[in-house]
């Protein structure tokens, strides 16, 4: 006779779920990467190693349902946990590239076999009493453990040993299960979502999760507000657990679509917040909730939510979900975060269309007449509006440039900034080229200004990028040392700040070629030899905000730069050839310091005296020599 399910028997499934999350998050995503960094495996080699992990994960995720060597799910789990534990222990020894690839493949293979086997036969270890709640508790506990400060902040070696240890505990759990068949249970109530669409939804959510994770992890200011400090970590752990339990409620009462939709709203909102440095600190409050919301569904779907009672079919679906959504989606999200530094709004919209489509399709089916009537009314209103507009004199809305010009006037920018390059003066090289009288008179009204307390802005669009302008409006003294201009951050609460930036970007002459030629012909005066000590001080005042690892502008706007500014205290020096002589390096640095780099966020420091430019250039050239010597 089958034995009765004991009070605690089904909780072995909770432990196995938590252990899987701890191994994946603490070891595969953190400890192993830190260990590779310690061993000097980086850049292209690192991509190869992580590619091997993804290959192992995809391969075993797809093969796991088809393996016949170990027919018992318990035996398969024990093999998978043994592989995972062995890979964690192997990472402790000194690894070369080949060994690193092999260990990474083992990690991916072990995780692929572990996850697909576990979720396919989940009922064997959860039992019949509240299996969905136990999935939520297991997921929440797993995330909570990962956020325990002592574990999260431990060394790579300690985290690897912990991962191996929990795998060994997991082997013991595989022997403790109720006498429950995972073949003969009734199929769950249909979720109303086809499997291909479920797969697409999970892929979109994992993609968003991985991209946001990479951006937060690699942005010091965001990481400090998320994964640094005891209070932040405990808060994250609690948010993850609460999100997991809330997911159980949604899955029970509202169904799969509601849970995935709420997960998207939280993750999508977090990704959009990350686009604005002023609001990015709020993203970590939404990110953990969104992750836990979909993670519970990801674990529970094959055995508890999918409309199938066939073990073989559950296994195949689990394999595709973890191969495509889990491994492919994760790799693509990390790649997006690494290459773009942000999640484009267009991609968030595409992900939202995928995840929200089941509900939208249902609304369309149920409310066809109402929707058709609404579309008809809107179309008729649009046609009438266009007809009325065609019969009236043209009264076009102000363009963004015109609105920005209005902001420029209303905020009194004209009181400190001129828009007139004085001919035959030093203005021509600093702010040029010179506008013709016709160009000056064409403005309505002309904004040539009556005094100049700040730089001339007649050609500012060719000298400053939109990001630099925005950062300058937020905190002028941070990007222009000793500036007494007040902050105009409040303009960006609405659209006025963006309009002003667009207007200033439009201040650009069509005669820039001659000006760039003049910049290229400029040479640092011979008598201005510079001083290294002065250069170091001036670098700290004018350059370190972007070109030092902990520079305030670099940290605040990290995800917005076209290309993250290099740390010039260490290199590389991208626009100065290493083979150049000392004099050539000084000359190259001097031109960049004075005029910036067109087409990038690097501004010029036209207002600096030539001897100050020489001092900064001399200091940078000396740093180049030092690092070139280290490489040799």
C-alpha positions in Angstrom: 0.0 0.0 0.0 1.2 3.5 -0.7 2.1 5.3 2.4 0.3 8.4 3.5 2.0 11.7 2.9 3.5 12.9 6.1 3.3 16.4 7.5 6.7 17.4 6.4 7.4 15.0 3.5 6.4 17.3 0.7 8.7 20.1 1.9 11.7 18.3 0.4 10.5 20.0 -2.9 10.8 23.4 -1.2 14.3 22.6 -0.3 15.3 21.4 -3.8 13.8 24.6 -5.4 15.7 26.8 -2.9 18.9 24.9 -3.4 18.7 25.2 -7.2 18.3 29.0 -6.9 21.1 29.3 -4.5 23.5 27.4 -6.7 22.5 29.3 -9.8 22.5 32.8 -8.3 25.3 32.6 -5.8 27.7 30.4 -7.6 27.0 30.4 -11.4 26.2 34.1 -11.6 28.6 35.5 -8.9 31.2 33.2 -7.5 32.3 31.6 -10.8 32.6 35.0 -12.5 34.6 36.4 -9.6 36.8 33.3 -9.6 37.5 33.8 -13.4 38.5 37.4 -12.7 40.9 36.2 -10.0 42.5 33.8 -12.5 42.9 36.6 -15.1 40.3 35.1 -17.6 38.6 38.2 -19.1 37.4 39.9 -22.3 37.2 37.4 -25.2 38.3 34.5 -23.1 35.6 35.2 -20.6 32.9 35.2 -23.4 34.2 31.9 -24.6 34.0 30.4 -21.1 30.5 31.7 -20.5 29.4 30.6 -23.9 30.5 27.1 -22.9 28.3 27.3 -19.8 25.3 28.4 -22.0 26.0 25.6 -24.5 26.0 23.0 -21.7 22.8 24.4 -20.2 21.0 24.4 -23.6 22.2 21.0 -24.5 21.2 19.2 -21.3 17.9 21.1 -21.0 16.9 19.7 -24.4 18.4 16.2 -23.8 17.2 15.8 -20.2 13.6 14.6 -21.1 15.1 12.1 -23.6 17.8 10.5 -21.4 17.1 6.8 -20.8 20.3 6.0 -18.7 18.6 7.0 -15.5 14.8 6.4 -15.7 14.3 7.3 -12.1 13.8 11.1 -11.6 15.5 10.8 -8.2 18.6 9.2 -9.7 18.7 11.9 -12.4 18.5 14.6 -9.7 21.3 13.0 -7.8 23.5 12.9 -10.9 22.7 16.5 -11.7 23.5 17.7 -8.1 26.7 15.7 -8.1 27.8 17.3 -11.3 26.9 20.8 -9.9 28.8 20.1 -6.7 31.9 18.8 -8.5 31.9 21.9 -10.8 31.8 24.2 -7.8 34.7 22.4 -6.2 36.7 22.3 -9.4 36.5 26.1 -9.7 38.6 26.3 -6.5 41.7 25.0 -8.2 43.9 27.2 -10.5 42.2 27.1 -13.9 43.6 27.8 -17.4 41.4 28.7 -20.3 40.8 25.1 -21.4 40.0 24.0 -17.8 37.7 27.0 -17.3 35.7 26.1 -20.4 35.4 22.5 -19.2 34.2 23.6 -15.7 31.8 26.1 -17.3 30.3 23.4 -19.5 29.9 21.2 -16.4 28.1 24.0 -14.6 25.7 24.5 -17.5 25.1 20.8 -18.0 24.5 20.2 -14.3 22.0 23.1 -14.1 20.3 22.0 -17.3 19.7 18.5 -16.1 18.8 19.6 -12.6 16.2 22.3 -13.5 14.4 20.4 -16.3 14.2 17.1 -14.2 13.1 18.9 -11.1 10.3 21.0 -12.7 9.1 18.1 -14.9 8.6 15.8 -11.8 7.9 18.5 -9.3 4.9 16.7 -7.8 7.0 13.8 -6.7 8.7 16.1 -4.1 5.9 18.6 -3.4 3.1 16.2 -2.8 -0.6 17.1 -3.1 -0.9 19.6 -0.3 -0.6 23.1 -1.6 2.1 22.4 -4.2 1.9 25.8 -5.7 2.4 27.5 -2.3 5.4 25.3 -1.7 6.9 26.4 -5.1 6.4 30.0 -4.0 8.0 29.4 -0.6 10.9 27.5 -2.1 11.5 30.3 -4.7 11.2 33.0 -2.0 13.6 31.2 0.4 16.1 30.7 -2.4 16.2 34.4 -3.3 16.2 35.3 0.4 19.2 33.1 1.2 21.1 34.6 -1.7 20.6 38.1 -0.2 21.9 37.2 3.2 24.8 39.7 3.6 27.3 37.2 5.0 26.7 34.9 2.0 26.3 37.6 -0.7 29.5 39.4 0.4 31.6 36.3 1.0 34.7 35.4 -1.1 34.4 33.4 -4.3 35.9 30.4 -2.6 33.4 30.6 0.3 30.5 30.9 -2.1 31.7 28.0 -4.2 32.0 25.8 -1.1 28.5 26.8 0.0 27.1 25.9 -3.4 28.8 22.5 -3.3 27.5 22.0 0.2 23.9 22.8 -0.6 24.0 20.4 -3.6 25.1 17.6 -1.2 22.1 18.5 1.0 19.9 18.4 -2.0 21.0 14.8 -2.7 19.6 13.8 0.7 16.3 15.6 -0.2 15.8 13.5 -3.3 15.3 10.4 -1.1 12.6 12.0 0.9 9.4 12.2 -1.1 5.7 11.2 -0.7 4.3 8.2 -2.6 2.8 10.4 -5.3 2.6 9.6 -9.0 3.5 12.4 -11.4 1.9 10.6 -14.3 -1.7 10.0 -13.3 -2.7 13.3 -11.8 -5.4 15.3 -13.5 -4.4 18.0 -16.0 -4.6 21.5 -14.6 -7.3 23.9 -15.7 -6.3 25.4 -19.0 -4.6 28.7 -18.8 -5.9 29.9 -22.1 -2.3 30.5 -23.4 -0.7 28.4 -26.0 2.7 26.9 -25.2 4.6 28.9 -27.9 3.2 32.1 -26.4 4.1 31.0 -22.9 7.6 30.3 -24.1 7.8 33.8 -25.7 6.5 35.4 -22.5 9.1 33.7 -20.4 11.9 34.6 -22.8 10.9 38.3 -22.8 10.8 38.4 -19.0 14.1 36.6 -18.5 15.7 38.9 -21.2 14.5 42.0 -19.2 15.6 40.5 -15.9 19.1 39.7 -17.1 19.6 43.1 -18.8 18.4 45.0 -15.7 20.6 42.8 -13.5 23.7 43.4 -15.5 23.1 47.2 -15.6 22.6 47.4 -11.9 25.5 45.1 -11.1 27.9 47.1 -13.3 26.7 50.6 -12.3 28.3 51.5 -9.0 25.7 54.1 -8.0 22.9 51.6 -8.7 24.7 48.7 -7.1 25.3 50.8 -4.0 21.6 51.3 -3.7 20.7 47.7 -4.3 23.3 45.1 -3.4 25.6 46.9 -1.1 25.0 47.3 2.6 23.2 45.0 5.1 19.9 47.0 5.0 19.7 46.9 1.2 20.3 43.2 1.0 17.8 42.3 3.7 15.3 44.5 2.0 15.9 42.8 -1.3 15.5 39.4 0.3 12.2 40.4 1.8 10.9 41.9 -1.5 11.8 38.7 -3.3 10.0 36.6 -0.8 6.9 38.8 -0.8 6.9 38.8 -4.6 7.0 35.0 -4.6 4.1 34.7 -2.3 2.1 37.3 -4.2 2.8 35.3 -7.4 1.2 32.3 -5.8 -1.9 34.3 -5.0 -2.1 35.6 -8.6 -1.6 32.2 -10.1 -4.3 30.7 -7.9 -6.9 33.4 -8.2 -6.1 35.1 -11.5 -4.2 32.6 -13.6 -0.9 32.5 -15.4 -1.4 35.6 -17.6 -2.1 37.9 -14.6 1.1 36.8 -12.9 3.2 37.2 -16.0 1.6 40.6 -16.7 2.4 41.9 -13.2 5.9 40.6 -13.6 6.3 42.5 -16.8 4.9 45.7 -15.3 7.4 45.6 -12.5 10.4 44.6 -14.6 9.5 47.0 -17.5 9.0 49.9 -15.1 12.4 49.1 -13.5 14.1 49.1 -17.0 12.5 52.4 -17.9 13.6 54.0 -14.6 17.2 52.9 -15.3 17.1 55.2 -18.4 17.0 58.3 -16.2 19.9 58.7 -13.7 17.7 60.9 -11.6 15.1 58.1 -11.1 17.3 55.0 -11.6 17.7 54.6 -7.8 14.0 53.7 -7.7 14.4 50.7 -10.1 15.8 48.3 -7.4 12.4 48.6 -5.6 10.6 47.1 -8.5 13.2 44.7 -9.9 13.2 42.0 -7.2 9.4 41.9 -7.1 9.2 41.4 -10.9 11.8 38.7 -10.8 10.0 36.6 -8.1 6.7 37.1 -9.8 7.7 35.3 -13.0 10.2 32.9 -11.3 7.5 31.1 -9.4 5.5 30.6 -12.7 8.7 29.5 -14.4 9.2 26.7 -11.9 5.6 25.7 -11.5 4.4 25.8 -15.2 5.4 22.3 -16.5 4.0 20.3 -13.6 1.3 22.5 -12.1 0.1 25.0 -14.7 0.6 23.4 -18.1 -2.6 21.9 -19.6 -1.1 18.4 -20.0 -1.0 15.3 -17.9 1.7 13.6 -19.9 5.1 13.3 -18.3 6.9 13.2 -21.6 5.1 16.3 -22.8 5.9 18.2 -19.6 9.5 17.2 -20.0 9.7 18.5 -23.6 8.0 21.8 -22.6 10.3 22.2 -19.6 13.4 21.6 -21.9 12.4 24.2 -24.4 11.5 26.7 -21.6 14.8 26.4 -19.9 16.9 26.2 -23.1 15.3 29.1 -24.8 13.9 31.4 -22.1 16.4 30.4 -19.4 19.7 30.2 -21.2 19.1 32.1 -24.5 17.0 34.8 -22.9 19.6 35.3 -20.2 22.5 35.5 -22.6 20.7 38.0 -24.8 19.8 40.2 -21.8 23.3 40.3 -20.5 24.6 41.1 -24.0 22.1 44.0 -24.3 23.2 45.4 -20.9 26.9 45.0 -21.8 26.7 46.5 -25.3 24.0 49.1 -24.9 24.2 49.9 -21.2 20.4 50.3 -21.1 17.2 48.6 -22.2 15.7 50.5 -25.1 12.1 51.7 -24.6 11.2 50.0 -27.9 12.3 46.7 -26.6 10.3 47.1 -23.4 7.3 47.9 -25.6 7.9 44.7 -27.7 8.3 42.6 -24.5 5.0 44.1 -23.2 3.2 43.4 -26.4 4.3 39.7 -26.1 3.4 39.3 -22.4 0.2 41.3 -22.5 -1.1 39.9 -25.8 -3.1 37.0 -24.3 -5.3 39.4 -22.3 -5.5 41.8 -25.2 -6.6 39.0 -27.5 -9.3 38.0 -25.0 -10.6 41.5 -24.8 -10.7 41.8 -28.6 -12.7 38.5 -28.8 -15.1 39.4 -26.1 -15.6 43.1 -27.0 -15.5 43.1 -30.8 -18.5 45.3 -31.3 -17.5 47.9 -28.7 -13.9 48.0 -30.1 -15.2 48.3 -33.6 -17.5 51.2 -32.6 -14.6 52.9 -30.7 -12.3 52.6 -33.6 -14.9 53.9 -36.0 -15.7 57.0 -33.8 -12.0 57.7 -33.4 -11.4 57.4 -37.1 -14.3 59.7 -37.9 -13.1 62.3 -35.3 -9.7 62.2 -36.9 -11.0 62.8 -40.4 -13.2 65.7 -39.2 -10.3 67.3 -37.3 -8.1 67.0 -40.4 -10.8 68.5 -42.6 -11.3 71.5 -40.2 -7.6 72.0 -40.0 -7.3 72.0 -43.8 -10.0 74.8 -44.1 -8.3 77.0 -41.5 -5.1 79.1 -41.9 -1.9 77.1 -41.0 -1.4 77.3 -37.2 1.3 74.8 -36.6 2.2 73.8 -33.1 5.6 75.1 -32.0 8.4 72.7 -32.8 10.6 71.4 -30.0 13.4 73.8 -31.2 11.0 76.7 -30.9 9.8 75.6 -27.5 13.4 75.3 -26.4 14.1 78.8 -27.6 11.2 80.0 -25.5 12.7 78.3 -22.5 16.1 79.9 -23.2 14.4 83.4 -23.3 12.1 82.9 -20.3 14.9 81.5 -18.1 17.1 84.5 -18.8 20.0 82.6 -20.4 20.6 85.6 -22.6 21.7 87.6 -19.5 24.9 85.5 -19.2 25.5 83.8 -22.6 25.9 85.6 -25.9 25.2 84.1 -29.3 27.7 86.1 -31.3 31.2 85.1 -32.2 33.2 88.3 -32.5 35.1 88.4 -35.8 38.9 88.7 -35.8 39.2 87.8 -32.1 40.1 84.7 -30.1 36.4 83.9 -30.2 36.8 82.5 -33.7 39.0 79.6 -32.5 37.2 79.1 -29.2 33.6 79.3 -30.2 33.6 79.8 -34.0 32.9 79.9 -36.8 31.7 83.5 -37.3 28.1 84.0 -38.4 27.2 86.3 -41.2 25.1 89.4 -40.5 22.2 87.8 -42.4 22.4 84.7 -40.2 22.3 86.9 -37.1 19.4 89.0 -38.3 17.4 85.9 -39.4 16.7 85.1 -35.7 13.4 86.5 -34.4 14.4 88.1 -32.1 18.2 88.1 -32.3 19.7 86.7 -29.2 23.3 88.1 -29.5 23.2 89.1 -25.8 24.6 92.2 -24.2 27.3 90.7 -21.9 29.1 87.4 -21.6 29.5 85.8 -18.1 29.6 82.3 -19.5 30.7 80.8 -22.8 29.3 82.0 -26.1 26.6 79.6 -27.3 26.3 80.6 -31.0 27.8 77.2 -32.1 27.3 75.1 -28.9 25.6 72.3 -30.8 28.9 71.4 -32.5 30.9 71.5 -29.2 28.7 69.8 -26.7 26.6 66.6 -26.8 23.0 66.4 -25.5 24.2 64.2 -22.6 26.8 66.8 -21.6 24.2 69.6 -21.7 21.8 67.7 -19.6 24.5 66.8 -17.0 25.5 70.4 -17.0 22.0 71.6 -16.3 21.7 69.1 -13.5 24.9 70.2 -11.7 27.0 72.8 -13.6 29.9 72.8 -11.2 30.2 69.0 -11.5 31.1 69.1 -15.2 32.5 72.7 -15.4 34.8 73.2 -12.4 34.1 76.4 -10.4 31.1 77.3 -12.5 28.7 79.6 -10.6 25.8 78.8 -12.9 22.8 77.6 -10.9 21.3 74.2 -11.4 18.3 73.9 -13.8 17.5 70.4 -12.9 13.9 71.4 -12.2 13.4 71.9 -16.0 13.5 68.2 -16.5 10.6 67.4 -14.3 8.5 68.1 -17.4 9.6 68.6 -21.0 11.1 72.1 -20.8 14.6 70.8 -20.1 14.6 68.4 -23.1 13.2 71.2 -25.3 16.1 73.5 -24.2 18.7 70.8 -24.9 17.2 70.3 -28.4 17.3 74.1 -29.1 20.9 74.3 -28.0 21.9 71.3 -30.2 20.3 73.2 -33.1 22.8 76.1 -32.6 25.3 74.9 -35.2 26.7 76.6 -38.2 26.8 75.0 -41.7 30.4 76.3 -42.0 32.0 73.9 -39.4 34.6 72.4 -41.7 36.7 75.5 -41.7 36.5 75.7 -37.9 37.5 72.0 -37.5 40.5 72.7 -39.8 41.5 75.6 -37.6 41.3 73.3 -34.5 43.4 70.7 -36.3 46.0 73.4 -37.2 46.3 74.6 -33.6 49.5 73.9 -31.8 50.3 74.2 -28.1 52.6 77.3 -27.7 56.2 76.2 -27.2 56.7 78.4 -24.2 53.8 76.7 -22.4 55.7 73.6 -21.2 53.3 72.8 -18.3 53.9 71.3 -14.9 53.1 67.8 -13.9 52.0 68.6 -10.4 49.7 71.3 -11.7 48.4 68.9 -14.3 47.5 66.3 -11.7 45.5 68.9 -9.7 43.8 70.3 -12.8 42.9 66.7 -13.9 41.2 66.2 -10.6 39.3 69.5 -11.0 38.2 69.3 -14.6 38.5 65.7 -15.9 38.2 63.2 -13.0 34.4 63.6 -12.8 34.2 61.5 -16.0 37.7 60.0 -16.4 38.3 58.5 -12.9 36.7 55.2 -11.8 34.7 56.9 -9.0 34.0 60.1 -10.9 30.6 61.6 -9.9 29.4 62.3 -13.5 30.7 58.9 -14.7 28.7 57.1 -12.0 25.5 59.2 -12.3 25.2 59.0 -16.1 27.0 55.7 -16.7 24.1 54.2 -18.6 23.6 57.3 -20.8 27.1 57.8 -22.3 27.5 56.9 -26.0 30.6 55.2 -24.8 31.7 55.0 -21.2 34.7 57.4 -20.8 37.9 55.5 -20.2 39.5 55.7 -16.7 42.5 57.9 -17.7 44.3 57.2 -14.4 44.8 53.7 -15.8 44.1 53.8 -19.5 43.5 52.8 -22.3 44.2 56.1 -24.2 42.0 55.4 -27.2 42.8 58.5 -29.3 46.6 58.7 -28.6 48.8 56.1 -30.3 51.0 54.2 -27.9 53.9 54.3 -30.3 53.9 58.1 -30.4 56.8 60.1 -28.9 56.3 62.1 -25.7 56.0 65.3 -27.6 53.4 63.8 -30.0 51.4 62.5 -27.1 51.4 65.9 -25.4 50.2 67.5 -28.6 47.5 65.0 -29.1 46.3 65.3 -25.5 46.4 69.1 -25.7 44.1 69.2 -28.7 41.6 66.8 -27.1 41.7 68.8 -23.8 41.1 72.1 -25.6 38.6 71.1 -28.2 37.1 67.8 -27.1 36.3 64.9 -29.5 33.6 65.7 -32.1 30.8 63.1 -32.3 31.3 62.0 -28.7 30.3 63.2 -25.2 33.9 64.5 -24.7 33.7 68.3 -24.4 36.5 70.8 -25.0 37.9 73.0 -22.3 38.2 76.1 -24.5 38.2 78.4 -21.5 41.4 77.0 -20.0 44.6 78.9 -20.5 47.2 77.3 -22.7 49.6 76.6 -19.8 46.8 74.8 -18.0 46.1 72.7 -21.1 49.9 72.0 -21.3 50.0 70.9 -17.7 47.1 68.4 -18.0 48.5 67.1 -21.3 52.0 66.6 -19.7 50.5 64.7 -16.8 48.4 62.5 -19.1 51.4 61.9 -21.4 53.5 60.8 -18.3 50.7 58.4 -17.3 50.8 56.9 -20.8 54.5 56.4 -20.6 54.1 54.7 -17.2 51.4 52.2 -18.4 53.3 51.6 -21.7 56.3 50.6 -19.6 54.2 48.3 -17.5 52.9 46.5 -20.6 56.4 46.1 -21.9 
